[in-house]
Amino acid sequence: MKVSEYQSWKFKVLSFFAMILVLYAHAYIPDAAQYKVFYIFEKSIAFCWGRLFFPLFFFISGYLFYVKLSDPDWSVWKQKYRSRVKSLLIPYIIWNILCLLQMFILKYIPVAGKYMNSDYTQLIHGGLWEWIYTLFIVPGGFHLWFIRDLILIVVVSPFLYFCIRKMIFIYFPLIIFFSFYNSWFQSLTMFSIGAACAIYNISLEVKLKHKWGLVLLGTASLLLMLYCSMIFIPSTKELYLVAILFLFVWFLYDYLYRKGWRFDFIKRWIPYTFFIYLFHIPALSIVKKVMLLVGRGEEWSYWITFLVSPFIMAAVAIWIGGLLKKYLPKLYSVLTGGR
């Protein structure tokens, strides 16, 4: 089974827009409760739409990992491991170290230091375990948790293949059960759903027959936005709520495509999706806090900061990524895992 051109482009478009929503999730301003309307608005975006990337990225990753596998032997798994060392492990280590270095440097700059939320300076005097913990278990670049989870899943990928092929009706109830107690199993669940679609050759080009199905999903998504703006959602519960958004966006793309939308206007930016993800922390925090500082805490500055800072961050990341790709292509390839 191969990924069709339509499906490949759909993956890229949805991943890019989901990445922009990740920026909105991280543009969240926690101390804005005094501005009620803004606070409800930003929570509905950051805590609802900002979490769309979670099921989407893991589903796509699981599907693409297994899509061309057919009774793989050990040599196939070795090749998979080798390619993921390049595309996941090396970028994970490099960007984790870069994030820590940036935080170390900023912490010792008088003007910037007081605006840093995280303090990793104690690592300078820490032992081996502290470094291992910060680099591999709870990454200093907190946004890298996605790659960390994906690396762990890839490590056990042969076992997952066996479970999905031989004991799928036992495997899925088990991981769904554990996902209510540990968020890593939520990552595993969406990865496994994508994997199952690939392993069993389930077509992803199924479309809603009636637009009312899309209207129903859209209405449910709006209600979910309202819910997220008022209720705290534990990390172990978020997947099963955000899954509604995932389905809505998945089928909305098909509907828009049939109406003539091709999303060509983002074609030149799509190759930088992964670089935006890697680069935006802690840079986005700096952009956000500078904008709030300029606005002197006025309500209008909160609105502008939240709405505009993700686009500033995306533009800066694309610009820097473009320069690296043009003048230092080998370095860019290493930083992005060959993407």
Phi, psi and omega per residue, in radians:
M1 nan 2.308 3.141
K2 -1.995 2.721 3.075
V3 -1.422 2.134 -3.125
S4 -1.204 2.826 3.111
E5 -1.073 -0.675 3.113
Y6 -1.086 -0.805 -3.097
Q7 -1.192 -0.674 3.128
S8 -1.072 -0.781 3.136
W9 -1.176 -0.640 3.096
K10 -1.072 -0.782 3.097
F11 -0.986 -0.801 -3.072
K12 -1.170 -0.760 -3.128
V13 -1.138 -0.848 -3.126
L14 -1.123 -0.654 3.123
S15 -1.130 -0.691 3.137
F16 -1.131 -0.840 -3.137
F17 -1.151 -0.631 3.079
A18 -1.122 -0.595 3.110
M19 -1.155 -0.689 3.069
I20 -1.080 -0.665 3.109
L21 -1.186 -0.536 3.035
V22 -1.067 -0.712 3.106
L23 -1.069 -0.660 3.095
Y24 -1.193 -0.626 3.081
A25 -1.072 -0.680 -3.106
H26 -1.539 -0.096 3.038
A27 -1.552 0.028 -3.138
Y28 -0.990 2.365 -3.137
I29 -1.921 1.834 -2.998
P30 -1.216 -0.455 -3.055
D31 -1.713 0.740 -3.094
A32 -1.965 0.276 -3.048
A33 -1.074 -0.393 -3.115
Q34 -1.237 -0.328 3.097
Y35 -1.815 1.580 -2.908
K36 -1.021 -0.868 -3.087
V37 -1.106 -0.817 3.123
F38 -1.076 -0.747 -3.084
Y39 -1.074 -0.749 3.101
I40 -1.136 -0.716 -3.133
F41 -1.102 -0.877 -3.074
E42 -1.164 -0.594 3.104
K43 -1.177 -0.678 3.136
S44 -1.141 -0.568 3.108
I45 -1.425 -0.924 -3.039
A46 -1.192 -0.745 -3.053
F47 -1.565 -0.206 3.137
C48 -1.927 -1.310 -3.116
W49 -1.154 -0.521 3.125
G50 -1.137 -0.300 3.139
R51 -1.678 0.027 -3.128
L52 -1.028 -0.594 -3.097
F53 -1.004 -0.533 -3.002
F54 -1.009 -1.084 3.118
P55 -1.194 -0.600 -3.060
L56 -1.132 -0.900 -3.077
F57 -1.123 -0.723 -3.123
F58 -1.231 -0.655 3.092
F59 -1.073 -0.860 -3.141
I60 -1.097 -0.726 -3.141
S61 -1.071 -0.766 3.131
G62 -1.134 -0.715 -3.134
Y63 -1.132 -0.848 -3.095
L64 -1.193 -0.509 -3.131
F65 -1.166 -0.659 -3.030
Y66 -1.857 -0.028 -2.931
V67 -1.082 -0.537 -3.098
K68 -1.882 0.217 -3.123
L69 -1.526 2.355 3.063
S70 -2.531 1.873 -3.082
D71 0.840 1.036 -3.074
P72 -1.200 2.485 3.027
D73 -1.753 -3.049 -3.047
W74 -1.099 -0.579 -3.138
S75 -1.109 -0.600 3.109
V76 -1.180 -0.749 3.128
W77 -1.146 -0.661 3.099
K78 -1.067 -0.710 3.113
Q79 -1.142 -0.681 3.090
K80 -1.086 -0.805 3.130
Y81 -1.075 -0.765 -3.109
R82 -1.070 -0.766 -3.116
S83 -1.191 -0.591 -3.137
R84 -1.345 -0.423 3.002
V85 -1.070 -0.736 3.138
K86 -1.252 -0.767 -3.002
S87 -1.526 -0.342 -3.094
L88 -2.132 -0.995 -2.985
L89 -1.141 -0.842 -3.111
I90 -1.111 -0.855 3.064
P91 -1.044 -0.631 3.140
Y92 -1.062 -0.831 -3.126
I93 -1.167 -0.810 -3.100
I94 -1.062 -0.853 -3.068
W95 -1.278 -0.493 3.036
N96 -1.104 -0.797 3.115
I97 -1.131 -0.737 3.124
L98 -1.081 -0.717 3.107
C99 -1.084 -0.765 3.136
L100 -1.122 -0.729 3.121
L101 -1.083 -0.760 3.117
Q102 -1.062 -0.733 -3.132
M103 -1.177 -0.685 3.074
F104 -1.032 -0.856 -3.083
I105 -1.118 -0.835 -3.107
L106 -1.117 -0.564 -3.114
K107 -1.122 -0.502 -3.095
Y108 -1.702 0.091 3.009
I109 -1.643 2.021 -3.020
P110 -0.872 -0.770 -3.082
V111 -1.230 -0.702 -3.045
A112 -1.525 -0.535 -3.007
G113 -0.979 -0.698 -3.076
K114 -1.243 -0.190 3.133
Y115 -1.727 0.055 3.130
M116 -1.543 2.231 3.141
N117 -1.391 -0.582 -3.059
S118 -1.772 2.470 3.118
D119 -2.221 1.844 3.138
Y120 -1.873 0.257 -3.098
T121 -1.118 -0.416 3.131
Q122 -1.145 -0.301 3.122
L123 -1.136 -0.451 -3.137
I124 -0.993 -0.632 -3.128
H125 -1.802 0.141 -3.097
G126 -1.403 2.869 3.117
G127 -1.552 -3.059 -3.108
L128 -1.036 -0.728 -3.097
W129 -1.097 -0.694 3.131
E130 -1.071 -0.695 3.117
W131 -1.198 -0.764 3.110
I132 -1.061 -0.761 -3.118
Y133 -1.077 -0.757 -3.084
T134 -1.322 -0.542 -3.106
L135 -1.485 -0.574 -2.974
F136 -2.103 -0.450 -3.039
I137 -1.764 -1.042 3.029
V138 -2.059 1.619 -2.978
P139 -1.048 2.469 3.074
G140 -1.041 -0.688 2.965
G141 -1.453 1.636 -2.934
F142 -1.035 -0.487 -3.123
H143 -1.192 -0.232 -3.113
L144 -1.386 0.072 3.128
W145 -1.025 -0.547 3.136
F146 -1.069 -0.808 3.129
I147 -1.169 -0.694 3.100
R148 -1.000 -0.845 3.129
D149 -1.093 -0.702 -3.122
L150 -1.154 -0.676 3.093
I151 -1.072 -0.789 3.125
L152 -1.077 -0.697 3.121
I153 -1.156 -0.728 3.131
V154 -1.078 -0.659 3.129
V155 -0.989 -0.687 -3.096
V156 -1.742 0.273 -3.061
S157 -1.030 -0.643 3.070
P158 -1.087 -0.683 3.109
F159 -1.154 -0.682 3.107
L160 -1.099 -0.709 3.119
Y161 -1.039 -0.789 3.121
F162 -1.078 -0.795 -3.108
C163 -1.100 -0.749 -3.106
I164 -1.237 -0.592 3.141
R165 -1.354 -0.665 -2.943
K166 -1.881 -0.444 -3.033
M167 -2.515 0.811 -3.029
I168 -1.071 -0.600 -3.081
F169 -1.369 -0.187 3.003
I170 -1.712 -0.698 -3.048
Y171 -1.087 -0.903 -3.057
F172 -1.148 -0.773 3.060
P173 -1.018 -0.613 -3.130
L174 -1.176 -0.858 -3.083
I175 -1.233 -0.556 3.076
I176 -1.160 -0.705 3.100
F177 -1.055 -0.851 -3.107
F178 -1.203 -0.408 -3.124
S179 -1.166 -0.326 3.083
F180 -1.363 -0.131 -3.110
Y181 -2.091 -0.308 -3.127
N182 -2.558 2.163 -3.036
S183 -1.171 -0.386 3.107
W184 -1.072 -0.583 3.130
F185 -1.224 -0.371 3.013
Q186 -1.192 -0.745 3.064
S187 -1.031 -0.796 -3.131
L188 -1.099 -0.659 -3.126
T189 -1.087 -0.865 -3.120
M190 -1.197 -0.658 3.061
F191 -1.055 -0.740 -3.095
S192 -1.217 -0.608 3.082
I193 -1.118 -0.781 3.064
G194 -1.082 -0.715 3.119
A195 -1.089 -0.752 -3.131
A196 -1.097 -0.682 3.095
C197 -1.064 -0.681 3.135
A198 -1.274 -0.800 -3.068
I199 -1.126 -0.672 -3.105
Y200 -1.705 0.226 3.089
N201 0.939 0.733 3.105
I202 -1.437 2.161 -3.100
S203 -1.164 2.381 3.082
L204 -1.675 0.083 -3.099
E205 -1.715 0.400 3.036
V206 -1.239 2.297 -3.099
K207 -2.112 2.651 3.078
L208 -1.154 2.319 -3.104
K209 -1.301 -0.549 -3.088
H210 -2.161 2.464 -3.119
K211 -1.166 -0.306 3.130
W212 -1.166 -0.472 3.052
G213 -1.109 -0.701 3.109
L214 -1.202 -0.678 3.095
V215 -1.084 -0.727 3.131
L216 -1.102 -0.780 3.111
L217 -1.138 -0.663 3.109
G218 -1.134 -0.714 3.098
T219 -1.114 -0.764 3.104
A220 -1.073 -0.631 3.126
S221 -1.164 -0.698 3.102
L222 -1.134 -0.716 3.091
L223 -1.123 -0.636 3.109
L224 -1.146 -0.675 3.081
M225 -1.026 -0.774 3.126
L226 -1.110 -0.723 3.142
Y227 -1.100 -0.794 -3.114
C228 -1.132 -0.492 -3.119
S229 -1.329 -0.246 -3.058
M230 -2.063 -0.429 -3.039
I231 -2.085 2.381 3.032
F232 -1.315 2.270 -3.124
I233 -1.883 2.023 3.090
P234 -1.056 2.610 -3.106
S235 -1.051 -0.487 -3.123
T236 -1.367 -0.084 -3.135
K237 -1.989 -0.234 -2.945
E238 -1.142 -0.589 -3.068
L239 -0.999 -0.773 -2.991
Y240 -1.353 -0.233 2.990
L241 -1.561 -0.807 -3.109
V242 -1.207 -0.323 3.078
A243 -1.001 -0.518 3.090
I244 -1.107 -0.785 3.093
L245 -1.084 -0.723 -3.141
F246 -0.994 -0.840 -3.136
L247 -1.144 -0.721 -3.141
F248 -1.071 -0.863 -3.115
V249 -1.166 -0.667 -3.140
W250 -1.034 -0.830 -3.113
F251 -1.429 -0.455 3.071
L252 -1.106 -0.682 3.103
Y253 -1.027 -0.810 3.142
D254 -1.038 -0.737 -3.136
Y255 -1.111 -0.821 -3.131
L256 -1.137 -0.630 3.128
Y257 -1.112 -0.714 3.113
R258 -1.148 -0.458 3.126
K259 -1.498 0.053 3.055
G260 1.840 -0.026 3.110
W261 -1.286 2.223 3.092
R262 -2.076 -0.149 3.098
F263 1.012 0.589 3.127
D264 -1.155 -0.372 -3.087
F265 -1.174 -0.293 3.103
I266 -1.855 0.149 -3.040
K267 -1.008 -0.722 -3.082
R268 -1.348 -0.274 -3.137
W269 -1.649 -0.420 -3.058
I270 -0.979 -0.698 -3.141
P271 -1.033 -0.276 -3.097
Y272 -1.735 0.183 -3.105
T273 -0.967 -0.859 -3.092
F274 -1.200 -0.633 3.122
F275 -1.149 -0.691 3.075
I276 -1.015 -0.787 3.138
Y277 -1.041 -0.821 -3.093
L278 -1.207 -0.640 -2.951
F279 -1.482 -0.439 -2.835
H280 -1.296 -0.219 3.067
I281 -1.994 2.279 0.059
P282 -1.586 0.186 -3.038
A283 -1.008 -0.720 -3.122
L284 -1.089 -0.664 3.120
S285 -1.073 -0.672 3.133
I286 -1.170 -0.829 3.119
V287 -1.008 -0.798 -3.103
K288 -1.078 -0.797 -3.070
K289 -1.273 -0.556 3.061
V290 -1.151 -0.752 3.140
M291 -1.115 -0.705 3.108
L292 -1.170 -0.633 3.127
L293 -1.136 -0.749 3.111
V294 -1.106 -0.662 -3.127
G295 -1.381 -0.092 3.072
R296 0.971 0.575 3.042
G297 1.344 0.132 3.102
E298 -1.224 2.667 -3.075
E299 -1.053 -0.680 -3.132
W300 -1.057 -0.565 -3.130
S301 -1.219 -0.513 3.070
Y302 -1.179 -0.779 3.112
W303 -1.065 -0.864 -3.104
I304 -1.128 -0.742 -3.132
T305 -1.064 -0.837 -3.099
F306 -1.171 -0.725 -3.073
L307 -1.344 -0.599 -2.980
V308 -1.726 -0.606 -3.035
S309 -1.006 -0.637 3.082
P310 -1.077 -0.653 3.137
F311 -1.263 -0.638 3.045
I312 -1.065 -0.776 -3.121
M313 -1.113 -0.762 3.126
A314 -1.096 -0.746 -3.135
A315 -1.116 -0.754 3.125
V316 -1.117 -0.771 -3.131
A317 -1.106 -0.744 3.127
I318 -1.143 -0.699 3.123
W319 -1.114 -0.855 3.136
I320 -1.145 -0.739 3.097
G321 -1.056 -0.693 3.115
G322 -1.119 -0.720 3.105
L323 -1.115 -0.783 3.124
L324 -1.093 -0.741 -3.112
K325 -1.144 -0.577 -3.104
K326 -1.399 -0.797 -3.004
Y327 -1.762 -0.437 3.123
L328 -2.325 1.101 -3.023
P329 -1.070 -0.608 3.141
K330 -1.194 -0.725 3.093
L331 -1.105 -0.767 3.127
Y332 -1.058 -0.706 3.133
S333 -1.098 -0.720 3.109
V334 -1.152 -0.773 -3.103
L335 -1.110 -0.545 -3.074
T336 -1.882 0.173 3.101
G337 1.204 0.510 3.103
G338 1.486 0.167 -3.121
R339 -1.429 nan nan
